[in-house]
Amino acid sequence: MLERGDLTRAGRYLAQGLRLMVGVPDYGTYLAHHQATHPERAPMSYEEFFRERQAARYSARVGKCC
C-alpha cells in the first residue's frame, strides 16, 4: 500500500517531468544547484532565470542559415 508521502513524492516527480517535457525551466533545481556550487554569488530572480532560459532555448542558431 502506498503511503501519503510516497504519493506526494511521485506527484512532484511527475510534475517535474512534465515541465521538462514542455520546456519549462525548474527554478527550484536552479536554486539548489546555485547554492551548492556558487554560494558566494546571489542567484537570479525567478524573472531573470526565466528570461535567461527562454533566451538560451530560442536564440540558438544551430542549424539555421541566418
VEXDRENBA-893696 format. One record per atom (N, C-alpha, C, O): residue number from 1; residue in three letters; atom name; x, y, z. Coordinates in nm, 4 decimals. Atoms other than C-alpha are relative to their C-alpha. Layout:
N
+-----+-----+----+----------+----------+----------+
:   i :  aa : at :       px :       py :       pz :
+-----+-----+----+----------+----------+----------+
: NUM : ala : CA :        X :        Y :        Z :
...
+-----+-----+----+----------+----------+----------+
//
This chain:
66
+-----+-----+----+----------+----------+----------+
:   i :  aa : at :       px :       py :       pz :
+-----+-----+----+----------+----------+----------+
:   1 : met :  N :   0.0846 :  -0.1189 :   0.0000 :
:   1 : met : CA :   0.0000 :   0.0000 :   0.0000 :
:   1 : met :  C :   0.0889 :   0.1248 :   0.0000 :
:   1 : met :  O :   0.1838 :   0.1343 :   0.0778 :
:   2 : leu :  N :  -0.0760 :  -0.1248 :   0.0064 :
:   2 : leu : CA :   0.1336 :   0.3439 :  -0.0933 :
:   2 : leu :  C :  -0.0394 :   0.0920 :   0.1150 :
:   2 : leu :  O :  -0.1566 :   0.1032 :   0.1510 :
:   3 : glu :  N :   0.0255 :  -0.0973 :  -0.1061 :
:   3 : glu : CA :   0.1681 :   0.5974 :   0.1833 :
:   3 : glu :  C :  -0.0126 :   0.1387 :  -0.0604 :
:   3 : glu :  O :   0.0255 :   0.1614 :  -0.1753 :
:   4 : arg :  N :   0.0222 :  -0.1369 :   0.0472 :
:   4 : arg : CA :   0.0808 :   0.9633 :   0.1521 :
:   4 : arg :  C :   0.1303 :   0.0661 :  -0.0469 :
:   4 : arg :  O :   0.1311 :   0.1348 :  -0.1490 :
:   5 : gly :  N :  -0.1289 :  -0.0569 :   0.0385 :
:   5 : gly : CA :   0.4490 :   1.0663 :   0.1398 :
:   5 : gly :  C :   0.0469 :  -0.0524 :  -0.1352 :
:   5 : gly :  O :   0.1046 :   0.0220 :  -0.2144 :
:   6 : asp :  N :  -0.0377 :   0.0588 :   0.1283 :
:   6 : asp : CA :   0.5084 :   0.8263 :  -0.1499 :
:   6 : asp :  C :  -0.0785 :   0.0642 :  -0.1143 :
:   6 : asp :  O :  -0.0232 :   0.0927 :  -0.2205 :
:   7 : leu :  N :   0.0832 :  -0.0626 :   0.1031 :
:   7 : leu : CA :   0.2176 :   0.9753 :  -0.3444 :
:   7 : leu :  C :   0.0413 :   0.1447 :  -0.0240 :
:   7 : leu :  O :   0.0435 :   0.1905 :  -0.1383 :
:   8 : thr :  N :  -0.0448 :  -0.1388 :   0.0134 :
:   8 : thr : CA :   0.3361 :   1.3299 :  -0.2766 :
:   8 : thr :  C :   0.1292 :   0.0061 :  -0.0801 :
:   8 : thr :  O :   0.1432 :   0.0887 :  -0.1702 :
:   9 : arg :  N :  -0.1283 :   0.0036 :   0.0702 :
:   9 : arg : CA :   0.6875 :   1.2453 :  -0.3941 :
:   9 : arg :  C :  -0.0207 :  -0.0368 :  -0.1477 :
:   9 : arg :  O :   0.0399 :   0.0235 :  -0.2363 :
:  10 : ala :  N :   0.0277 :   0.0405 :   0.1378 :
:  10 : ala : CA :   0.5541 :   1.0697 :  -0.7047 :
:  10 : ala :  C :  -0.0631 :   0.1154 :  -0.0786 :
:  10 : ala :  O :  -0.0316 :   0.1363 :  -0.1957 :
:  11 : gly :  N :   0.0620 :  -0.1153 :   0.0648 :
:  11 : gly : CA :   0.3407 :   1.3739 :  -0.7832 :
:  11 : gly :  C :   0.1009 :   0.1079 :  -0.0346 :
:  11 : gly :  O :   0.0926 :   0.1699 :  -0.1406 :
:  12 : arg :  N :  -0.1042 :  -0.1001 :   0.0276 :
:  12 : arg : CA :   0.6415 :   1.6042 :  -0.7556 :
:  12 : arg :  C :   0.0861 :  -0.0423 :  -0.1188 :
:  12 : arg :  O :   0.1175 :   0.0392 :  -0.2056 :
:  13 : tyr :  N :  -0.0816 :   0.0489 :   0.1115 :
:  13 : tyr : CA :   0.8472 :   1.3851 :  -0.9892 :
:  13 : tyr :  C :  -0.0771 :   0.0072 :  -0.1318 :
:  13 : tyr :  O :  -0.0206 :   0.0423 :  -0.2354 :
:  14 : leu :  N :   0.0820 :  -0.0074 :   0.1205 :
:  14 : leu : CA :   0.5602 :   1.3667 :  -1.2370 :
:  14 : leu :  C :  -0.0096 :   0.1437 :  -0.0496 :
:  14 : leu :  O :   0.0051 :   0.1692 :  -0.1691 :
:  15 : ala :  N :   0.0103 :  -0.1410 :   0.0390 :
:  15 : ala : CA :   0.5156 :   1.7453 :  -1.2348 :
:  15 : ala :  C :   0.1321 :   0.0500 :  -0.0569 :
:  15 : ala :  O :   0.1338 :   0.1216 :  -0.1571 :
:  16 : gln :  N :  -0.1311 :  -0.0419 :   0.0502 :
:  16 : gln : CA :   0.8894 :   1.7998 :  -1.2782 :
:  16 : gln :  C :   0.0246 :  -0.0570 :  -0.1392 :
:  16 : gln :  O :   0.0734 :   0.0135 :  -0.2275 :
:  17 : gly :  N :  -0.0182 :   0.0625 :   0.1314 :
:  17 : gly : CA :   0.8987 :   1.5535 :  -1.5688 :
:  17 : gly :  C :  -0.0835 :   0.0679 :  -0.1073 :
:  17 : gly :  O :  -0.0359 :   0.0907 :  -0.2185 :
:  18 : leu :  N :   0.0864 :  -0.0679 :   0.0969 :
:  18 : leu : CA :   0.6047 :   1.7214 :  -1.7401 :
:  18 : leu :  C :   0.0537 :   0.1389 :  -0.0343 :
:  18 : leu :  O :   0.0511 :   0.1798 :  -0.1504 :
:  19 : arg :  N :  -0.0578 :  -0.1323 :   0.0274 :
:  19 : arg : CA :   0.7649 :   2.0652 :  -1.7006 :
:  19 : arg :  C :   0.1208 :  -0.0119 :  -0.0928 :
:  19 : arg :  O :   0.1374 :   0.0683 :  -0.1848 :
:  20 : leu :  N :  -0.1174 :   0.0176 :   0.0852 :
:  20 : leu : CA :   1.0865 :   1.9362 :  -1.8541 :
:  20 : leu :  C :  -0.0395 :  -0.0361 :  -0.1427 :
:  20 : leu :  O :   0.0245 :   0.0085 :  -0.2379 :
:  21 : met :  N :   0.0440 :   0.0401 :   0.1343 :
:  21 : met : CA :   0.8977 :   1.7792 :  -2.1467 :
:  21 : met :  C :  -0.0484 :   0.1177 :  -0.0830 :
:  21 : met :  O :  -0.0285 :   0.1206 :  -0.2044 :
:  22 : val :  N :   0.0504 :  -0.1151 :   0.0747 :
:  22 : val : CA :   0.7357 :   2.1086 :  -2.2399 :
:  22 : val :  C :   0.0956 :   0.1180 :   0.0041 :
:  22 : val :  O :   0.0666 :   0.2234 :  -0.0525 :
:  23 : gly :  N :  -0.1028 :  -0.1030 :   0.0026 :
:  23 : gly : CA :   1.0474 :   2.3130 :  -2.1724 :
:  23 : gly :  C :  -0.0111 :   0.1076 :   0.1045 :
:  23 : gly :  O :   0.0496 :   0.2136 :   0.0896 :
:  24 : val :  N :   0.0096 :  -0.0986 :  -0.1072 :
:  24 : val : CA :   0.9512 :   2.4959 :  -1.8551 :
:  24 : val :  C :   0.1165 :  -0.0238 :   0.0961 :
:  24 : val :  O :   0.1285 :  -0.1330 :   0.1516 :
:  25 : pro :  N :  -0.1153 :   0.0181 :  -0.0873 :
:  25 : pro : CA :   1.2678 :   2.5525 :  -1.6513 :
:  25 : pro :  C :  -0.0408 :  -0.0149 :   0.1461 :
:  25 : pro :  O :  -0.1437 :   0.0380 :   0.1880 :
:  26 : asp :  N :   0.0287 :   0.0258 :  -0.1405 :
:  26 : asp : CA :   1.2791 :   2.4396 :  -1.2872 :
:  26 : asp :  C :   0.0847 :   0.0910 :   0.0881 :
:  26 : asp :  O :   0.2035 :   0.0661 :   0.1080 :
:  27 : tyr :  N :  -0.0698 :  -0.1001 :  -0.0809 :
:  27 : tyr : CA :   1.3728 :   2.7347 :  -1.0664 :
:  27 : tyr :  C :   0.0511 :  -0.0596 :   0.1308 :
:  27 : tyr :  O :   0.1592 :  -0.0230 :   0.1768 :
:  28 : gly :  N :  -0.0427 :   0.0628 :  -0.1251 :
:  28 : gly : CA :   1.3917 :   2.5223 :  -0.7509 :
:  28 : gly :  C :   0.1286 :  -0.0789 :  -0.0177 :
:  28 : gly :  O :   0.2170 :  -0.0732 :   0.0678 :
:  29 : thr :  N :  -0.1219 :   0.0752 :   0.0290 :
:  29 : thr : CA :   1.6537 :   2.2949 :  -0.9072 :
:  29 : thr :  C :   0.1162 :   0.0952 :  -0.0219 :
:  29 : thr :  O :   0.2271 :   0.0706 :   0.0256 :
:  30 : tyr :  N :  -0.1035 :  -0.1009 :   0.0218 :
:  30 : tyr : CA :   1.8480 :   2.6001 :  -1.0231 :
:  30 : tyr :  C :   0.0493 :   0.0561 :   0.1335 :
:  30 : tyr :  O :   0.1700 :   0.0675 :   0.1547 :
:  31 : leu :  N :  -0.0397 :  -0.0562 :  -0.1289 :
:  31 : leu : CA :   1.8448 :   2.7474 :  -0.6708 :
:  31 : leu :  C :   0.0842 :  -0.0980 :   0.0810 :
:  31 : leu :  O :   0.1840 :  -0.0587 :   0.1415 :
:  32 : ala :  N :  -0.0763 :   0.1012 :  -0.0735 :
:  32 : ala : CA :   1.9660 :   2.4210 :  -0.5146 :
:  32 : ala :  C :   0.1403 :  -0.0143 :  -0.0581 :
:  32 : ala :  O :   0.2384 :  -0.0200 :   0.0160 :
:  33 : his :  N :  -0.1306 :   0.0109 :   0.0661 :
:  33 : his : CA :   2.2462 :   2.3901 :  -0.7723 :
:  33 : his :  C :   0.0847 :   0.1233 :   0.0294 :
:  33 : his :  O :   0.2030 :   0.1120 :   0.0615 :
:  34 : his :  N :  -0.0721 :  -0.1257 :  -0.0215 :
:  34 : his : CA :   2.3422 :   2.7557 :  -0.7324 :
:  34 : his :  C :   0.0551 :   0.0074 :   0.1420 :
:  34 : his :  O :   0.1704 :   0.0454 :   0.1623 :
:  35 : gln :  N :  -0.0442 :  -0.0040 :  -0.1398 :
:  35 : gln : CA :   2.3597 :   2.7312 :  -0.3531 :
:  35 : gln :  C :   0.1144 :  -0.0989 :   0.0237 :
:  35 : gln :  O :   0.2066 :  -0.0694 :   0.0996 :
:  36 : ala :  N :  -0.1031 :   0.1026 :  -0.0196 :
:  36 : ala : CA :   2.5719 :   2.4134 :  -0.3736 :
:  36 : ala :  C :   0.1310 :   0.0347 :  -0.0697 :
:  36 : ala :  O :   0.2385 :   0.0011 :  -0.0199 :
:  37 : thr :  N :  -0.1213 :  -0.0220 :   0.0793 :
:  37 : thr : CA :   2.8163 :   2.5371 :  -0.6375 :
:  37 : thr :  C :   0.0504 :   0.1435 :  -0.0008 :
:  37 : thr :  O :   0.1688 :   0.1669 :  -0.0250 :
:  38 : his :  N :  -0.0385 :  -0.1412 :   0.0043 :
:  38 : his : CA :   2.8179 :   2.9180 :  -0.6166 :
:  38 : his :  C :  -0.0573 :   0.0770 :   0.1195 :
:  38 : his :  O :  -0.1257 :   0.1775 :   0.1001 :
:  39 : pro :  N :   0.0631 :  -0.0656 :  -0.1161 :
:  39 : pro : CA :   2.7241 :   3.0156 :  -0.2581 :
:  39 : pro :  C :   0.0420 :   0.1451 :   0.0198 :
:  39 : pro :  O :  -0.0274 :   0.2204 :   0.0881 :
:  40 : glu :  N :  -0.0472 :  -0.1376 :  -0.0179 :
:  40 : glu : CA :   2.9256 :   3.3387 :  -0.2790 :
:  40 : glu :  C :  -0.0727 :   0.0987 :  -0.0902 :
:  40 : glu :  O :  -0.0628 :   0.2196 :  -0.0689 :
:  41 : arg :  N :   0.0720 :  -0.0886 :   0.0935 :
:  41 : arg : CA :   2.7086 :   3.4779 :  -0.5625 :
:  41 : arg :  C :  -0.1499 :  -0.0014 :   0.0294 :
:  41 : arg :  O :  -0.2054 :  -0.1014 :   0.0748 :
:  42 : ala :  N :   0.1460 :  -0.0071 :  -0.0153 :
:  42 : ala : CA :   2.3499 :   3.5958 :  -0.5446 :
:  42 : ala :  C :  -0.0666 :  -0.0691 :  -0.1191 :
:  42 : ala :  O :  -0.0235 :  -0.0494 :  -0.2327 :
:  43 : pro :  N :   0.0690 :   0.0660 :   0.1112 :
:  43 : pro : CA :   2.1106 :   3.3804 :  -0.7517 :
:  43 : pro :  C :  -0.0861 :   0.0995 :  -0.0776 :
:  43 : pro :  O :  -0.1206 :   0.2065 :  -0.0274 :
:  44 : met :  N :   0.0911 :  -0.0819 :   0.0804 :
:  44 : met : CA :   1.8998 :   3.5247 :  -1.0318 :
:  44 : met :  C :  -0.1397 :  -0.0061 :   0.0614 :
:  44 : met :  O :  -0.1761 :  -0.1047 :   0.1255 :
:  45 : ser :  N :   0.1407 :   0.0038 :  -0.0398 :
:  45 : ser : CA :   1.5426 :   3.6196 :  -0.9506 :
:  45 : ser :  C :  -0.0721 :  -0.0965 :  -0.0942 :
:  45 : ser :  O :  -0.0168 :  -0.1367 :  -0.1965 :
:  46 : tyr :  N :   0.0746 :   0.0909 :   0.0869 :
:  46 : tyr : CA :   1.2731 :   3.3954 :  -1.0972 :
:  46 : tyr :  C :  -0.0165 :   0.0608 :  -0.1390 :
:  46 : tyr :  O :  -0.0023 :  -0.0089 :  -0.2394 :
:  47 : glu :  N :   0.0207 :  -0.0661 :   0.1288 :
:  47 : glu : CA :   1.2063 :   3.6508 :  -1.3710 :
:  47 : glu :  C :   0.1281 :  -0.0013 :  -0.0841 :
:  47 : glu :  O :   0.1241 :  -0.0301 :  -0.2037 :
:  48 : glu :  N :  -0.1277 :   0.0032 :   0.0723 :
:  48 : glu : CA :   1.5760 :   3.6779 :  -1.4636 :
:  48 : glu :  C :   0.0316 :  -0.1413 :  -0.0483 :
:  48 : glu :  O :   0.0758 :  -0.1611 :  -0.1615 :
:  49 : phe :  N :  -0.0250 :   0.1395 :   0.0344 :
:  49 : phe : CA :   1.6092 :   3.2993 :  -1.4588 :
:  49 : phe :  C :  -0.0858 :  -0.0426 :  -0.1201 :
:  49 : phe :  O :  -0.0359 :  -0.1040 :  -0.2145 :
:  50 : phe :  N :   0.0916 :   0.0390 :   0.1075 :
:  50 : phe : CA :   1.3037 :   3.2508 :  -1.6815 :
:  50 : phe :  C :   0.0416 :   0.0634 :  -0.1329 :
:  50 : phe :  O :   0.0439 :  -0.0042 :  -0.2358 :
:  51 : arg :  N :  -0.0436 :  -0.0683 :   0.1233 :
:  51 : arg : CA :   1.4217 :   3.5119 :  -1.9358 :
:  51 : arg :  C :   0.1279 :  -0.0613 :  -0.0544 :
:  51 : arg :  O :   0.1404 :  -0.0805 :  -0.1753 :
:  52 : glu :  N :  -0.1266 :   0.0590 :   0.0431 :
:  52 : glu : CA :   1.7717 :   3.3604 :  -1.9458 :
:  52 : glu :  C :  -0.0222 :  -0.1375 :  -0.0630 :
:  52 : glu :  O :   0.0392 :  -0.1697 :  -0.1647 :
:  53 : arg :  N :   0.0290 :   0.1337 :   0.0537 :
:  53 : arg : CA :   1.6332 :   3.0085 :  -2.0028 :
:  53 : arg :  C :  -0.0734 :   0.0098 :  -0.1332 :
:  53 : arg :  O :  -0.0462 :  -0.0679 :  -0.2247 :
:  54 : gln :  N :   0.0707 :  -0.0187 :   0.1267 :
:  54 : gln : CA :   1.3968 :   3.1315 :  -2.2744 :
:  54 : gln :  C :   0.0971 :   0.0432 :  -0.1095 :
:  54 : gln :  O :   0.0910 :  -0.0074 :  -0.2216 :
:  55 : ala :  N :  -0.0986 :  -0.0464 :   0.0978 :
:  55 : ala : CA :   1.6815 :   3.3139 :  -2.4495 :
:  55 : ala :  C :   0.0912 :  -0.1148 :  -0.0418 :
:  55 : ala :  O :   0.1219 :  -0.1297 :  -0.1601 :
:  56 : ala :  N :  -0.0876 :   0.1125 :   0.0320 :
:  56 : ala : CA :   1.9035 :   3.0059 :  -2.4278 :
:  56 : ala :  C :  -0.0711 :  -0.1017 :  -0.0894 :
:  56 : ala :  O :  -0.0093 :  -0.1626 :  -0.1767 :
:  57 : arg :  N :   0.0749 :   0.0993 :   0.0780 :
:  57 : arg : CA :   1.6294 :   2.7874 :  -2.5728 :
:  57 : arg :  C :  -0.0304 :   0.0491 :  -0.1412 :
:  57 : arg :  O :  -0.0158 :  -0.0268 :  -0.2371 :
:  58 : tyr :  N :   0.0509 :  -0.0464 :   0.1289 :
:  58 : tyr : CA :   1.5068 :   3.0067 :  -2.8571 :
:  58 : tyr :  C :   0.0974 :   0.0822 :  -0.0828 :
:  58 : tyr :  O :   0.0693 :   0.1097 :  -0.1994 :
:  59 : ser :  N :  -0.0908 :  -0.0818 :   0.0789 :
:  59 : ser : CA :   1.8079 :   3.2108 :  -2.9631 :
:  59 : ser :  C :   0.1150 :  -0.0794 :  -0.0604 :
:  59 : ser :  O :   0.2029 :  -0.0217 :  -0.1245 :
:  60 : ala :  N :  -0.1079 :   0.0830 :   0.0582 :
:  60 : ala : CA :   2.0316 :   2.9183 :  -3.0625 :
:  60 : ala :  C :  -0.0094 :   0.0044 :  -0.1519 :
:  60 : ala :  O :  -0.1173 :  -0.0094 :  -0.2095 :
:  61 : arg :  N :  -0.0060 :  -0.0079 :   0.1464 :
:  61 : arg : CA :   2.1415 :   2.9498 :  -3.4235 :
:  61 : arg :  C :   0.0495 :  -0.1294 :  -0.0632 :
:  61 : arg :  O :   0.0803 :  -0.1312 :  -0.1824 :
:  62 : val :  N :  -0.0504 :   0.1275 :   0.0506 :
:  62 : val : CA :   2.2496 :   2.5873 :  -3.4623 :
:  62 : val :  C :  -0.0904 :  -0.0506 :  -0.1122 :
:  62 : val :  O :  -0.2112 :  -0.0651 :  -0.0934 :
:  63 : gly :  N :   0.0760 :   0.0553 :   0.1106 :
:  63 : gly : CA :   2.1411 :   2.4551 :  -3.7999 :
:  63 : gly :  C :  -0.0805 :   0.1016 :  -0.0785 :
:  63 : gly :  O :  -0.1560 :   0.0628 :  -0.1676 :
:  64 : lys :  N :   0.0747 :  -0.1022 :   0.0722 :
:  64 : lys : CA :   1.9985 :   2.7852 :  -3.9217 :
:  64 : lys :  C :   0.0963 :   0.0767 :  -0.0895 :
:  64 : lys :  O :   0.2140 :   0.0922 :  -0.0570 :
:  65 : cys :  N :  -0.0890 :  -0.0670 :   0.0962 :
:  65 : cys : CA :   2.1334 :   2.9758 :  -4.2183 :
:  65 : cys :  C :   0.0237 :   0.1460 :   0.0359 :
:  65 : cys :  O :   0.1258 :   0.2015 :  -0.0048 :
:  66 : cys :  N :  -0.0160 :  -0.1431 :  -0.0284 :
:  66 : cys : CA :   2.0852 :   3.3289 :  -4.0807 :
:  66 : cys :  C :  -0.0072 :   0.0277 :   0.1481 :
:  66 : cys :  O :   0.0043 :   0.1428 :   0.1901 :
+-----+-----+----+----------+----------+----------+
//
